[in-house]
């Protein structure tokens, strides 16, 4: 079961209008108040004590072709290595990797298959132009230019990562959101 983009039943909300509420990617969630929560995550389901996702708010602005995601935590935020977001439409899955840095950045990869029980990815860009800022919350903006059908994107996974990026033995999920669980 996928979480769809339809208002009220998906991880993205089409009810809120960005033109009416400017979003600043600054780690301060105050301007998100009018936007509906699109996912509640149970308290205490985190893997380590550094982070425990509480709510996610998300929407896309089809006029500017930017999606916005807010991730809040039950506990005060500590350092994390990156945020990984898997976006899906149809059979296509894309992974966005972002580090806590206010500069535009981000890696975007496309899932190309599974070989010997290991997912294979093709990197589309390592300069996505996305933004991530963390303070009281994690705020993210992602340009949707690389997605052939951005109107049907769904979040299939969201992970807060710790350790040493991309080292399979020292890179681990601090907490994750899988809407299908």
C-alpha positions as CSV (number, residue, x, y, z in Angstrom):
1,X,0.0,0.0,0.0
2,X,1.5,3.3,-1.1
3,X,0.7,6.6,0.6
4,X,-0.6,8.8,-2.1
5,X,-0.5,12.5,-2.8
6,X,-4.2,13.1,-2.3
7,X,-5.1,15.7,0.3
8,X,-5.9,14.2,3.7
9,X,-4.7,10.7,2.9
10,X,-1.1,11.0,1.8
11,X,2.3,12.2,2.8
12,X,2.0,15.3,0.7
13,X,-0.8,17.9,1.3
14,X,-2.3,19.8,-1.6
15,X,-4.5,21.8,0.7
16,X,-1.9,24.3,1.9
17,X,-0.7,27.0,-0.5
18,X,2.9,28.1,-0.4
19,X,2.0,31.4,-2.0
20,X,0.0,32.2,1.2
21,X,2.6,30.9,3.7
22,X,6.3,31.5,2.9
23,X,8.5,28.6,4.1
24,X,12.1,29.5,5.1
25,X,14.5,26.5,5.2
26,X,16.0,27.5,8.6
27,X,15.2,24.7,11.0
28,X,12.4,26.7,12.7
29,X,9.0,25.0,12.2
30,X,6.8,28.0,13.2
31,X,5.6,28.8,9.7
32,X,4.4,25.2,9.2
33,X,1.7,25.5,11.8
34,X,-1.2,25.9,9.3
35,X,-0.1,22.8,7.3
36,X,-1.6,19.5,8.2
37,X,0.4,16.6,9.6
38,X,0.7,14.0,7.0
39,X,2.3,11.3,9.1
40,X,2.5,10.7,12.9
41,X,5.3,8.5,14.0
42,X,5.0,6.6,17.3
43,X,7.1,7.8,20.2
44,X,9.9,5.4,21.2
45,X,10.3,3.5,17.9
46,X,13.7,5.1,17.3
47,X,16.7,2.9,16.9
48,X,19.1,5.1,19.0
49,X,18.6,7.9,21.4
50,X,19.8,10.7,19.1
51,X,16.6,11.3,17.3
52,X,12.9,10.1,17.4
53,X,10.7,11.3,14.5
54,X,7.4,12.6,15.8
55,X,5.6,14.2,12.8
56,X,6.1,14.8,9.1
57,X,4.5,17.6,7.1
58,X,5.1,17.7,3.4
59,X,3.7,19.4,0.3
60,X,4.7,20.2,-3.2
61,X,4.4,23.5,-5.0
62,X,3.6,22.7,-8.6
63,X,4.1,26.4,-9.6
64,X,7.7,26.6,-8.4
65,X,8.4,22.8,-8.8
66,X,9.7,22.5,-5.3
67,X,8.7,20.0,-2.6
68,X,8.9,20.8,1.1
69,X,9.3,18.4,4.0
70,X,9.3,19.1,7.7
71,X,10.5,16.4,10.2
72,X,10.1,17.0,13.9
73,X,11.4,14.9,16.8
74,X,10.1,14.0,20.3
75,X,13.5,14.6,21.8
76,X,15.9,17.5,21.3
77,X,17.9,17.1,18.1
78,X,21.5,16.0,18.3
79,X,24.0,15.6,15.5
80,X,23.2,13.4,12.6
81,X,25.1,12.5,9.4
82,X,22.4,12.8,6.7
83,X,18.7,12.4,5.8
84,X,17.8,9.8,3.1
85,X,14.4,10.1,1.4
86,X,13.1,7.5,-1.0
87,X,10.5,8.9,-3.4
88,X,8.4,6.7,-5.7
89,X,6.0,6.9,-8.5
90,X,4.9,3.8,-10.2
91,X,7.8,1.3,-10.3
92,X,10.4,4.1,-10.2
93,X,12.2,4.8,-6.9
94,X,14.5,7.7,-6.3
95,X,16.8,8.3,-3.3
96,X,17.6,11.8,-2.2
97,X,20.6,12.0,0.3
98,X,21.0,15.3,2.2
99,X,23.6,16.4,4.8
100,X,22.8,19.0,7.5
101,X,24.1,22.0,5.7
102,X,22.3,25.3,4.7
103,X,24.0,25.3,1.3
104,X,22.1,23.9,-1.7
105,X,23.3,20.3,-2.2
106,X,22.0,16.7,-2.3
107,X,22.6,13.5,-4.2
108,X,19.8,12.0,-6.3
109,X,20.0,8.4,-7.4
110,X,17.6,6.2,-9.4
111,X,17.0,2.6,-8.5
112,X,17.9,0.5,-11.6
113,X,17.4,-3.0,-10.3
114,X,18.3,-5.7,-7.8
115,X,21.3,-7.9,-8.3
116,X,22.2,-10.7,-5.9
117,X,19.9,-9.3,-3.2
118,X,21.5,-5.9,-3.4
119,X,19.8,-2.8,-4.8
120,X,21.7,-1.1,-7.7
121,X,21.5,2.7,-8.0
122,X,22.4,5.1,-10.8
123,X,23.5,8.5,-9.5
124,X,21.6,11.2,-11.5
125,X,23.3,14.2,-9.8
126,X,25.4,15.0,-6.8
127,X,24.3,18.6,-7.0
128,X,20.5,18.4,-6.7
129,X,20.1,22.0,-5.4
130,X,18.1,20.8,-2.4
131,X,18.4,22.5,1.0
132,X,18.3,21.0,4.5
133,X,18.5,23.0,7.7
134,X,18.2,21.6,11.2
135,X,17.7,23.4,14.5
136,X,14.4,22.8,16.3
137,X,13.3,20.6,13.4
138,X,14.6,19.4,10.0
139,X,13.3,21.4,7.0
140,X,14.0,20.3,3.5
141,X,13.3,21.8,0.0
142,X,13.9,19.6,-3.1
143,X,13.6,20.8,-6.7
144,X,11.4,18.5,-8.7
145,X,13.1,19.0,-12.1
146,X,14.7,15.6,-12.2
147,X,11.5,13.7,-11.7
148,X,9.5,12.9,-14.9
149,X,6.2,12.9,-13.1
150,X,6.6,15.0,-10.0
151,X,2.8,15.3,-9.5
152,X,2.6,11.7,-8.4
153,X,5.6,11.4,-6.1
154,X,5.2,9.5,-2.9
155,X,7.5,9.2,0.1
156,X,8.2,5.5,0.6
157,X,11.0,5.8,3.2
158,X,12.6,8.6,5.3
159,X,15.7,7.8,7.4
160,X,17.7,10.0,9.8
161,X,21.3,8.5,9.5
162,X,24.3,8.6,11.8
163,X,27.9,7.3,11.6
164,X,30.2,7.7,8.6
165,X,28.3,8.3,5.4
166,X,28.0,5.5,3.0
167,X,30.4,3.1,4.8
168,X,28.3,0.0,5.1
169,X,29.7,-1.0,8.5
170,X,29.6,2.4,10.2
171,X,26.6,4.1,8.5
172,X,23.3,3.4,10.3
173,X,19.7,4.6,10.7
174,X,19.1,6.6,13.9
175,X,15.4,6.6,13.2
176,X,13.3,5.9,10.1
177,X,9.8,6.3,8.8
178,X,8.4,3.6,6.6
179,X,4.7,4.5,5.9
180,X,4.1,0.9,5.0
181,X,4.9,-0.6,8.4
